[in-house]
Structures are given as C-alpha cells and as structure tokens.
Amino acid sequence: MHRVRQILFVPPAPIVWAEQIGAFAKRDLQVDTTQTLSSDQIGQGLADGKWDVGIGVMDNVIAWNAERSADLQIVAQLERSTIMRFCCVGTYANLQDASAHTIAVDSTTNGFVLVLYRALARAGIDWRTCRFDPVGGVRHRFEAMIAGTAAATILIPPFDEMAQAKGFKVLWDGKDIAPDYPGVVVAARRGWLREQPDGAARYVRALLDANEWAGRPENAEAAKAALVAARYAEPAAARLVREAVPGLRPSRAGWDEVIALRRDCGLLPNPAPSAQDVINTAFLEPA
C-alpha cells in the first residue's frame, strides 16, 4: 500500500468525500493527515519534506516558493472559490474602527491577508500602518475571538457562521473584494512528484473519484450529509456539492486574481511566477 502524508487546515469537500466512500483505500493508498497550526507550518514542512502534500490557497504556494524555496506545484483545486468574511466584535462600526486595533491573521505575507490589504486600501487605509497578530489558522483565530483575545479577523465556513451566531458582525465579504479568489488547492514538491509519480497519481485520482461521486445527482444528499457531519453548515455543504470543481482543474482566473492582489500591495515576487510553471495538471489527465 502506498502512503501519502498530507497537512491541512480543515478537510475540504473532496477529501471529506474521499474518506466517506473509501476512495483512498480503493486506490491502495494510506493517507496520514496532520491538522496544521498555521500556513507557515505547512510551507516549511513541505519545503523540508516532512509532508508530501499540503492543502492551502494558491497564494500560499507563491509565497512558500519565494520565501522558502519550496519548489511546489499545484496539482488540483479542491474548491471553486473561497468564502471568506471579515468578522469583528459588535462595537466596531467599520473597517476604520477595526484597523485602529490589532487584527488577528495567519500570516502577514500570504493567503487571505492579501484580500484584507485590498479591503483596507479601498477604505483609504495603508495596511503597513496596521497592527497584526499572527495567531495561526482559521480555527485558532476563531477560538481567539471566542476567548476574547482577538477582536477582528478573516473567517471561512463553518467558522464565520459560528462567529455570527456568537454575536460577532461581518464588515465585508470576500466576494465583494476579490470575486475570483480561488478555493483551496493541493500542493506538492516538484521533486516528490517526480520521484513518487504513482503515489501522487493515486492520491489525485482518489480525489477525482470522490468529486465525481459527489457530482452525481443520486449522491447529492449523501455528499451534503458527509460535509455536515464534518461540521460544515448546511448552506455551505449544499453550495460545495452544487459548485464542485469540474475535474479539479486549477482556475486560471483565480491565479490571475492572486497575482493582482500581490501586485496591488507590493508583494509580488521578482521575477513573477508563471502559471505554466507552478500549475501541473498532468495528474488530472485520464489514467
């Protein structure tokens, strides 16, 4: 049996479905999963070879390659888009209020924070003048909000709905700031893909199997139920089933959005990375 070591924040839909239907085992694959504390842990762990695949956003991959010489490629996109909301305590009336206090983030150089930088710029606020606290991944930021040690941060489902249920308010929605921001992707070192092509192919094919299963009308309710059991809110679960990524192919529009976000805030590496070099769709082709 082949073994793949993966690290992630929250299991995205195709991974939940793959576990639900036993897709990994059917591909003779053992997948060992680590839940990360932060994107930095994923990036450094992939660069060091501690894990084989990591689940993050496209921008994480760009940053890890530039900052950590990780030499990662994107082999699949697991969600069509990232639903993100900037949540804060009820006493903040607007982004100006939030920016006057410390904002909890995962990283200050990559990921969701770039969407926050664009939102701040549109509000006439220079992100460089703001204070950020690198609390960690979305679960840790949500827990910090509940504990009262963080007053504002970006959250994704199901944590945004959970925060609202606890009385926190939403100041902006990601779709209004970066409408093409892509969903999470699978990243792996170029060297591992070259050295372990069979294991990589089995892993990606299992995710494709699960995605195709969830896409069949007769399986829609079971696919939604699997996500709800994994703590997704019912509306989010229904959306993920309805908007499953066709063939798990990475979005070029999403890549372009991420490059634009980096360019806007002055964090685009020089030379700029190319989609042709970073995105590897070979493992998505029919076996």
MARZAKE-292288 format. One record per atom (N, C-alpha, C): residue in three letters; x, y, z. Coordinates in pm, whole numbers, padded with zeros to 5 digits, always signed. Layout:
<nodes>
AlaXYZ...
</nodes>
This chain:
<nodes>
Met+00085-00120+00000Met+00000+00000+00000Met+00088+00125+00000His+00054+00221-00083His+00128+00347-00090His+00086+00438+00026Arg+00177+00525+00067Arg+00149+00615+00178Arg+00172+00759+00134Val+00079+00846+00168Val+00091+00988+00141Val+00066+01063+00271Arg+00155+01155+00304Arg+00143+01236+00425Arg+00090+01374+00385Gln-00029+01408+00434Gln-00089+01536+00398Gln-00107+01623+00522Ile-00100+01754+00500Ile-00122+01851+00607Ile-00223+01954+00558Leu-00314+01994+00645Leu-00423+02083+00604Leu-00477+02160+00723Phe-00560+02260+00692Phe-00630+02335+00796Phe-00759+02261+00833Val-00855+02264+00743Val-00983+02197+00759Val-01001+02109+00636Pro-01042+01983+00651Pro-01057+01897+00533Pro-01155+01957+00432Pro-01109+01986+00309Pro-01201+02038+00207Pro-01293+01928+00155Ala-01394+01968+00083Ala-01501+01876+00044Ala-01451+01747-00022Pro-01366+01751-00127Pro-01326+01625-00190Pro-01254+01530-00096Ile-01181+01582+00003Ile-01115+01494+00099Ile-01218+01431+00193Val-01317+01510+00236Val-01425+01455+00317Val-01495+01344+00241Trp-01525+01370+00114Trp-01595+01269+00033Trp-01508+01146+00008Ala-01379+01167-00013Ala-01289+01054-00037Ala-01286+00962+00084Glu-01286+01021+00203Glu-01288+00940+00324Glu-01424+00871+00341Gln-01530+00942+00302Gln-01666+00889+00315Gln-01685+00762+00232Ile-01635+00763+00110Ile-01659+00649+00018Ile-01540+00554+00010Gly-01437+00578+00092Gly-01321+00490+00091Gly-01238+00499-00035Ala-01234+00616-00097Ala-01165+00633-00224Ala-01014+00612-00213Phe-00955+00653-00101Phe-00811+00635-00085Phe-00777+00486-00077Ala-00852+00412+00005Ala-00826+00269+00020Ala-00846+00196-00113Lys-00947+00237-00189Lys-00971+00173-00318Lys-00856+00195-00414Arg-00781+00301-00395Arg-00662+00330-00477Arg-00535+00275-00411Asp-00554+00186-00311Asp-00442+00123-00241Asp-00351+00229-00179Leu-00415+00322-00108Leu-00343+00437-00056Leu-00373+00457+00091Gln-00270+00477+00170Gln-00285+00517+00310Gln-00251+00665+00320Val-00346+00745+00367Val-00326+00889+00379Val-00319+00925+00527Asp-00204+00975+00568Asp-00184+01021+00705Asp-00204+01172+00709Thr-00295+01219+00794Thr-00333+01360+00795Thr-00288+01430+00923Thr-00230+01547+00904Thr-00194+01635+01015Thr-00271+01765+01001Gln-00336+01809+01107Gln-00404+01939+01105Gln-00303+02044+01149Thr-00288+02145+01066Thr-00182+02243+01088Thr-00220+02350+01191Leu-00117+02414+01242Leu-00135+02529+01330Leu-00133+02659+01251Ser-00066+02658+01134Ser-00053+02781+01055Ser-00006+02747+00915Ser-00021+02844+00824Ser+00029+02824+00688Ser+00181+02813+00686Asp+00248+02882+00779Asp+00394+02871+00786Asp+00437+02727+00814Gln+00362+02657+00898Gln+00395+02518+00928Gln+00380+02432+00803Ile+00276+02457+00725Ile+00258+02381+00602Ile+00373+02407+00507Gly+00400+02535+00482Gly+00502+02571+00385Gly+00639+02518+00420Gln+00680+02534+00547Gln+00812+02486+00586Gln+00817+02334+00586Gly+00707+02271+00630Gly+00703+02125+00631Gly+00712+02066+00492Leu+00645+02128+00395Leu+00655+02081+00257Leu+00796+02103+00203Ala+00851+02221+00230Ala+00986+02251+00183Ala+01088+02153+00239Asp+01069+02111+00365Asp+01162+02019+00431Asp+01136+01872+00398Gly+01023+01844+00331Gly+00990+01706+00301Gly+00923+01632+00415Lys+00877+01703+00517Lys+00810+01638+00630Lys+00673+01585+00587Trp+00608+01659+00497Trp+00482+01614+00439Trp+00494+01610+00288Asp+00411+01525+00227Asp+00416+01509+00082Asp+00325+01608+00011Val+00206+01628+00063Val+00112+01722+00003Val+00056+01813+00111Gly+00026+01935+00072Gly-00033+02031+00163Gly-00152+02097+00098Ile-00252+02128+00178Ile-00373+02194+00129Ile-00369+02339+00175Gly-00369+02428+00079Gly-00368+02572+00110Gly-00430+02647-00006Val-00406+02776-00012Val-00457+02854-00124Val-00343+02883-00221Met-00378+02924-00341Met-00277+02948-00444Met-00170+03044-00397Asp-00213+03146-00325Asp-00116+03246-00283Asp-00015+03189-00184Asn-00059+03094-00100Asn+00036+03028-00012Asn+00151+02968-00092Val+00116+02901-00201Val+00216+02833-00283Val+00315+02933-00340Ile+00265+03046-00389Ile+00353+03150-00444Ile+00450+03198-00336Ala+00397+03222-00215Ala+00481+03272-00106Ala+00582+03167-00061Trp+00538+03043-00045Trp+00629+02938+00001Trp+00743+02916-00099Asn+00712+02925-00225Asn+00818+02910-00325Asn+00917+03026-00318Ala+00864+03148-00299Ala+00951+03265-00297Ala+01029+03278-00167Glu+00963+03251-00054Glu+01023+03274+00077Glu+01100+03155+00132Arg+01062+03034+00090Arg+01120+02913+00149Arg+01186+02822+00046Ser+01191+02867-00081Ser+01248+02786-00189Ser+01188+02646-00187Ala+01056+02638-00169Ala+00989+02509-00153Ala+00974+02433-00284Asp+00978+02504-00398Asp+00966+02442-00531Asp+00839+02357-00540Leu+00726+02418-00506Leu+00598+02349-00506Leu+00523+02369-00637Gln+00442+02270-00668Gln+00349+02282-00780Gln+00207+02255-00730Ile+00112+02316-00797Ile-00030+02294-00768Ile-00079+02183-00861Val-00135+02076-00802Val-00177+01962-00885Val-00328+01947-00893Ala-00404+02019-00810Ala-00550+02011-00816Ala-00608+02128-00737Gln-00728+02168-00775Gln-00803+02269-00700Gln-00927+02202-00644Leu-00946+02208-00512Leu-01049+02129-00446Leu-01180+02204-00424Glu-01176+02335-00427Glu-01299+02414-00413Glu-01297+02526-00515Arg-01413+02558-00568Arg-01421+02658-00675Arg-01378+02796-00627Ser-01421+02833-00508Ser-01388+02965-00455Ser-01372+02956-00304Thr-01315+03060-00246Thr-01302+03067-00101Thr-01404+03166-00046Ile-01496+03115+00034Ile-01591+03203+00102Ile-01521+03256+00226Met-01499+03386+00230Met-01433+03445+00347Met-01506+03572+00388Arg-01507+03595+00517Arg-01572+03714+00570Arg-01486+03775+00680Phe-01483+03906+00683Phe-01408+03977+00787Phe-01502+03998+00904Cys-01476+03926+01012Cys-01563+03928+01129Cys-01498+04008+01242Cys-01580+04072+01323Cys-01526+04154+01431Cys-01626+04165+01545Val-01582+04224+01654Val-01671+04247+01767Val-01778+04349+01728Gly-01890+04341+01795Gly-02003+04425+01758Gly-01984+04573+01777Thr-01882+04612+01853Thr-01862+04755+01878Thr-01792+04826+01763Tyr-01735+04751+01669Tyr-01670+04814+01554Tyr-01776+04847+01450Ala-01779+04973+01408Ala-01879+05015+01310Ala-01831+04996+01167Asn-01699+04999+01146Asn-01646+04992+01011Asn-01500+04946+01014Leu-01440+04940+00895Leu-01302+04892+00885Leu-01204+04989+00950Gln-01238+05116+00952Gln-01152+05213+01020Gln-01140+05179+01169Asp-01253+05141+01230Asp-01251+05102+01371Asp-01162+04979+01391Ala-01179+04880+01305Ala-01101+04757+01318Ala-00952+04783+01298Ser-00919+04870+01202Ser-00779+04895+01170Ser-00707+04975+01279Ala-00783+05035+01370Ala-00723+05108+01481Ala-00679+05015+01593His-00715+04887+01580His-00678+04787+01680His-00606+04671+01611Thr-00551+04581+01688Thr-00478+04466+01632Thr-00575+04370+01564Ile-00536+04324+01446Ile-00616+04229+01368Ile-00546+04094+01368Ala-00619+03988+01400Ala-00563+03854+01401Ala-00551+03799+01258Val-00436+03742+01225Val-00413+03687+01092Val-00340+03554+01105Asp-00332+03483+00992Asp-00249+03363+00985Asp-00106+03403+00953Ser-00090+03485+00850Ser+00041+03533+00807Ser+00024+03676+00758Thr+00130+03753+00762Thr+00123+03891+00710Thr+00176+03902+00568Thr+00220+03790+00511Thr+00280+03796+00376Thr+00210+03710+00273Asn+00113+03630+00314Asn+00046+03545+00214Asn-00090+03498+00263Gly-00169+03452+00167Gly-00300+03397+00198Gly-00410+03501+00203Phe-00508+03478+00291Phe-00626+03564+00298Phe-00592+03709+00330Val-00479+03730+00397Val-00444+03866+00438Val-00434+03961+00319Leu-00402+03908+00200Leu-00391+03994+00083Leu-00527+04053+00045Val-00633+03977+00069Val-00767+04029+00043Val-00798+04139+00145Leu-00754+04120+00267Leu-00770+04224+00369Leu-00694+04350+00329Tyr-00574+04335+00276Tyr-00496+04452+00234Tyr-00570+04530+00125Arg-00635+04459+00033Arg-00712+04528-00072Arg-00831+04600-00010Ala-00900+04534+00085Ala-01015+04597+00151Ala-00971+04723+00225Leu-00858+04715+00292Leu-00806+04832+00363Leu-00773+04945+00266Ala-00709+04910+00155Ala-00672+05012+00056Ala-00797+05082+00002Arg-00902+05006-00023Arg-01026+05066-00074Arg-01090+05159+00029Ala-01062+05132+00156Ala-01115+05218+00263Ala-01020+05334+00293Gly-00912+05346+00214Gly-00816+05454+00233Gly-00719+05431+00346Ile-00696+05303+00380Ile-00607+05269+00491Ile-00485+05195+00437Asp-00367+05239+00474Asp-00243+05172+00434Asp-00220+05054+00529Trp-00218+04931+00476Trp-00204+04814+00561Trp-00073+04816+00640Arg+00026+04887+00589Arg+00156+04892+00657Arg+00149+04968+00790Thr+00044+05045+00807Thr+00029+05121+00932Thr-00053+05043+01036Cys-00103+04926+00997Cys-00188+04848+01087Cys-00106+04751+01171Arg-00168+04706+01278Arg-00104+04607+01365Arg-00171+04471+01345Phe-00089+04368+01326Phe-00140+04234+01302Phe-00080+04136+01403Asp-00162+04041+01444Asp-00117+03938+01537Asp-00127+03804+01466Pro-00014+03739+01436Pro-00016+03610+01366Pro-00061+03496+01459Val-00190+03486+01478Val-00249+03389+01571Val-00238+03247+01517Gly-00255+03230+01386Gly-00250+03097+01327Gly-00367+03072+01235Gly-00398+02944+01213Gly-00503+02903+01120Gly-00641+02949+01162Val-00737+02923+01073Val-00872+02977+01094Val-00935+02927+01224Arg-00916+02802+01258Arg-00973+02751+01382Arg-00914+02825+01503His-00783+02849+01498His-00718+02917+01609His-00764+03063+01618Arg-00786+03126+01504Arg-00834+03265+01506Arg-00977+03272+01560Phe-01059+03177+01520Phe-01196+03172+01572Phe-01194+03152+01723Glu-01111+03060+01769Glu-01104+03034+01913Glu-01054+03156+01988Ala-00962+03232+01925Ala-00913+03355+01987Ala-01025+03459+01997Met-01111+03465+01895Met-01226+03556+01901Met-01318+03518+02017Ile-01347+03389+02029Ile-01437+03343+02134Ile-01377+03368+02272Ala-01244+03350+02282Ala-01176+03369+02410Ala-01158+03516+02445Gly-01184+03606+02348Gly-01169+03748+02374Gly-01029+03801+02356Thr-00939+03718+02298Thr-00802+03763+02276Thr-00782+03817+02134Ala-00884+03809+02051Ala-00882+03869+01917Ala-01015+03937+01894Ala-01011+04052+01828Ala-01134+04129+01807Ala-01178+04133+01662Ala-01089+04098+01569Ala-01124+04102+01427Ala-01032+04009+01350Thr-01089+03941+01251Thr-01010+03851+01167Thr-01094+03806+01048Ile-01029+03742+00952Ile-01100+03679+00840Ile-01133+03535+00880Leu-01258+03496+00859Leu-01302+03359+00886Leu-01366+03299+00762Ile-01361+03167+00754Ile-01425+03092+00646Ile-01526+02995+00707Pro-01616+02937+00625Pro-01709+02837+00678Pro-01633+02718+00738Pro-01684+02660+00847Pro-01808+02698+00915Pro-01787+02804+01023Phe-01664+02854+01037Phe-01632+02941+01150Phe-01696+03078+01138Asp-01719+03127+01016Asp-01784+03258+01003Asp-01928+03252+01054Glu-02000+03143+01017Glu-02137+03129+01066Glu-02139+03112+01218Met-02043+03037+01270Met-02035+03015+01414Met-02007+03146+01487Ala-01921+03230+01429Ala-01891+03359+01491Ala-02014+03449+01492Gln-02088+03450+01381Gln-02208+03533+01377Gln-02311+03486+01479Ala-02319+03354+01498Ala-02412+03301+01598Ala-02372+03343+01739Lys-02244+03375+01758Lys-02194+03420+01888Lys-02202+03571+01905Gly-02256+03640+01803Gly-02276+03783+01816Gly-02174+03871+01745Phe-02078+03811+01676Phe-01982+03891+01600Phe-02047+03939+01471Lys-01998+04049+01417Lys-02057+04106+01296Lys-01961+04090+01178Val-02014+04102+01058Val-01936+04092+00935Val-01922+04231+00875Leu-01798+04273+00850Leu-01776+04406+00791Leu-01763+04400+00639Trp-01710+04291+00586Trp-01708+04274+00441Trp-01701+04126+00405Asp-01745+04101+00283Asp-01748+03966+00228Asp-01644+03956+00118Gly-01570+03847+00116Gly-01463+03831+00020Gly-01505+03845-00125Lys-01627+03803-00157Lys-01672+03809-00296Lys-01686+03952-00345Asp-01696+04047-00253Asp-01706+04187-00291Asp-01568+04252-00305Ile-01466+04187-00252Ile-01330+04242-00255Ile-01245+04174-00361Ala-01252+04043-00367Ala-01172+03965-00464Ala-01261+03853-00517Pro-01351+03885-00611Pro-01452+03789-00655Pro-01398+03661-00717Asp-01276+03666-00773Asp-01220+03547-00836Asp-01122+03473-00747Tyr-01115+03511-00618Tyr-01020+03443-00529Tyr-01052+03294-00526Pro-00955+03210-00561Pro-00985+03067-00577Pro-00990+02990-00447Gly-01052+02874-00455Gly-01059+02786-00340Gly-00927+02715-00315Val-00926+02628-00215Val-00801+02564-00174Val-00751+02468-00282Val-00619+02450-00281Val-00553+02366-00380Val-00464+02263-00310Val-00425+02162-00387Val-00328+02062-00342Val-00192+02101-00397Ala-00094+02114-00307Ala+00042+02149-00347Ala+00139+02039-00304Ala+00240+02016-00386Ala+00342+01916-00356Ala+00474+01960-00415Arg+00583+01915-00354Arg+00715+01947-00408Arg+00733+01885-00546Arg+00792+01960-00634Arg+00820+01912-00768Arg+00904+01782-00763Gly+01001+01779-00670Gly+01085+01661-00656Gly+01007+01539-00615Trp+00912+01555-00521Trp+00830+01441-00478Trp+00741+01392-00592Leu+00685+01482-00667Leu+00602+01444-00781Leu+00682+01365-00884Arg+00806+01405-00900Arg+00893+01336-00995Arg+00938+01199-00943Glu+00965+01193-00811Glu+01016+01069-00752Glu+00907+00969-00718Gln+00786+01018-00688Gln+00676+00932-00647Gln+00553+00954-00736Pro+00567+00940-00866Pro+00453+00970-00955Pro+00334+00876-00933Asp+00360+00752-00894Asp+00250+00658-00874Asp+00168+00698-00751Gly+00237+00729-00641Gly+00165+00771-00521Gly+00089+00900-00543Ala+00151+00995-00614Ala+00084+01122-00644Ala-00039+01099-00730Ala-00025+01012-00830Ala-00138+00985-00920Ala-00252+00917-00845Arg-00220+00822-00757Arg-00324+00754-00680Arg-00399+00854-00590Tyr-00325+00944-00530Tyr-00386+01044-00442Tyr-00481+01134-00520Val-00434+01187-00631Val-00518+01276-00711Val-00636+01201-00770Arg-00613+01077-00816Arg-00724+01000-00874Arg-00831+00971-00769Ala-00789+00946-00644Ala-00888+00922-00537Ala-00974+01047-00515Leu-00912+01164-00520Leu-00989+01288-00505Leu-01084+01308-00623Leu-01037+01274-00742Leu-01124+01283-00860Leu-01241+01186-00847Asp-01214+01064-00800Asp-01321+00966-00779Asp-01427+01023-00684Ala-01380+01082-00574Ala-01472+01136-00475Ala-01551+01254-00531Asn-01483+01340-00607Asn-01550+01456-00666Asn-01656+01412-00766Glu-01622+01311-00845Glu-01718+01259-00944Glu-01838+01194-00874Trp-01811+01122-00764Trp-01920+01061-00687Trp-02016+01168-00635Ala-01961+01275-00578Ala-02045+01381-00522Ala-02122+01454-00630Gly-02071+01454-00752Gly-02135+01525-00862Gly-02253+01452-00923Arg-02273+01326-00888Arg-02387+01253-00942Arg-02514+01291-00866Pro-02621+01324-00936Pro-02744+01369-00869Pro-02792+01275-00760Glu-02779+01145-00783Glu-02829+01050-00685Glu-02747+01049-00555Asn-02627+01110-00559Asn-02542+01113-00441Asn-02539+01249-00371Ala-02615+01345-00423Ala-02609+01482-00372Ala-02640+01490-00223Glu-02744+01423-00179Glu-02782+01430-00038Glu-02678+01365+00052Ala-02623+01251+00007Ala-02520+01183+00086Ala-02394+01267+00092Ala-02361+01334-00019Ala-02242+01420-00021Ala-02260+01538+00074Lys-02379+01596+00075Lys-02406+01708+00166Lys-02403+01660+00310Ala-02461+01545+00338Ala-02463+01493+00474Ala-02322+01466+00526Ala-02233+01420+00438Ala-02095+01393+00479Ala-02027+01523+00522Leu-02055+01632+00452Leu-01996+01761+00487Leu-02054+01816+00617Val-02184+01800+00634Val-02248+01844+00759Val-02190+01767+00877Ala-02166+01637+00858Ala-02106+01556+00964Ala-01964+01602+00995Ala-01899+01664+00895Ala-01764+01717+00914Ala-01767+01861+00965Arg-01884+01907+01011Arg-01905+02037+01076Arg-01920+02153+00980Tyr-01950+02126+00853Tyr-01988+02234+00763Tyr-02135+02268+00789Ala-02167+02397+00781Ala-02307+02438+00792Ala-02383+02387+00669Glu-02511+02362+00684Glu-02589+02305+00574Glu-02584+02390+00447Pro-02598+02524+00455Pro-02590+02603+00332Pro-02454+02591+00264Ala-02346+02589+00343Ala-02211+02574+00286Ala-02196+02437+00224Ala-02247+02334+00290Ala-02238+02199+00237Ala-02313+02188+00104Ala-02432+02244+00098Ala-02510+02240-00026Ala-02438+02313-00138Arg-02377+02427-00105Arg-02304+02503-00207Arg-02184+02424-00260Leu-02110+02358-00171Leu-01993+02283-00213Leu-02030+02166-00303Val-02143+02102-00275Val-02190+01995-00364Val-02230+02053-00498Arg-02302+02163-00495Arg-02353+02226-00617Arg-02240+02283-00702Glu-02133+02335-00636Glu-02026+02403-00708Glu-01895+02325-00708Ala-01905+02194-00712Ala-01784+02112-00717Ala-01700+02151-00839Val-01569+02152-00823Val-01479+02196-00930Val-01474+02090-01040Pro-01509+02126-01163Pro-01505+02028-01272Pro-01364+01973-01293Gly-01348+01843-01275Gly-01219+01780-01298Gly-01109+01828-01206Leu-01142+01902-01100Leu-01044+01956-01004Leu-00935+02039-01071Arg-00968+02102-01182Arg-00869+02179-01257Arg-00850+02318-01196Pro-00725+02355-01169Pro-00698+02488-01113Pro-00747+02599-01205Ser-00800+02704-01143Ser-00859+02816-01217Ser-00752+02916-01259Arg-00747+02946-01388Arg-00653+03049-01433Arg-00700+03187-01388Ala-00832+03208-01387Ala-00884+03337-01337Ala-00847+03355-01191Gly-00849+03246-01114Gly-00809+03252-00975Gly-00662+03286-00960Trp-00579+03224-01043Trp-00436+03256-01041Trp-00414+03404-01070Asp-00482+03455-01173Asp-00465+03595-01211Asp-00510+03689-01099Glu-00615+03651-01026Glu-00663+03733-00914Glu-00557+03739-00804Val-00496+03626-00774Val-00393+03623-00670Val-00272+03708-00711Ile-00231+03697-00837Ile-00118+03777-00886Ile-00152+03926-00874Ala-00275+03963-00908Ala-00317+04103-00900Ala-00316+04152-00755Leu-00362+04068-00662Leu-00361+04106-00521Leu-00218+04132-00473Arg-00127+04045-00512Arg+00013+04062-00472Arg+00072+04189-00535Arg+00041+04212-00659Arg+00093+04331-00727Arg+00038+04457-00660Asp-00090+04456-00627Asp-00154+04574-00567Asp-00089+04616-00437Cys-00047+04519-00355Cys+00008+04555-00224Cys+00160+04549-00221Gly+00223+04533-00337Gly+00368+04537-00345Gly+00439+04413-00296Leu+00371+04298-00300Leu+00431+04174-00252Leu+00451+04070-00363Leu+00450+04114-00488Leu+00470+04020-00598Leu+00619+03990-00611Pro+00658+03861-00606Pro+00800+03827-00619Pro+00855+03874-00753Asn+00984+03896-00757Asn+01054+03935-00880Asn+01165+03834-00906Pro+01158+03759-01017Pro+01057+03765-01122Pro+00924+03705-01077Ala+00817+03750-01138Ala+00684+03699-01104Ala+00672+03553-01146Pro+00608+03471-01064Pro+00588+03330-01101Pro+00491+03316-01217Ser+00506+03210-01293Ser+00416+03187-01406Ser+00324+03069-01376Ala+00200+03080-01421Ala+00105+02972-01402Ala+00153+02844-01469Gln+00216+02857-01585Gln+00263+02741-01659Gln+00365+02661-01579Asp+00444+02729-01497Asp+00547+02660-01420Asp+00492+02604-01289Val+00400+02674-01226Val+00353+02635-01093Val+00237+02537-01099Ile+00150+02550-01198Ile+00034+02462-01209Ile+00069+02340-01294Asn+00050+02222-01236Asn+00082+02095-01303Asn-00045+02010-01309Thr-00104+02001-01428Thr-00230+01927-01442Thr-00209+01785-01494Ala-00084+01740-01499Ala-00057+01607-01556Ala-00130+01497-01481Phe-00143+01511-01349Phe-00205+01404-01270Phe-00358+01406-01278Leu-00412+01509-01341Leu-00558+01516-01361Leu-00601+01452-01492Glu-00506+01419-01576Glu-00538+01358-01705Glu-00584+01215-01684Pro-00668+01162-01774Pro-00715+01025-01761Pro-00599+00926-01748Ala-00615+00831-01656Ala-00508+00732-01633Ala-00494+00640-01754
</nodes>
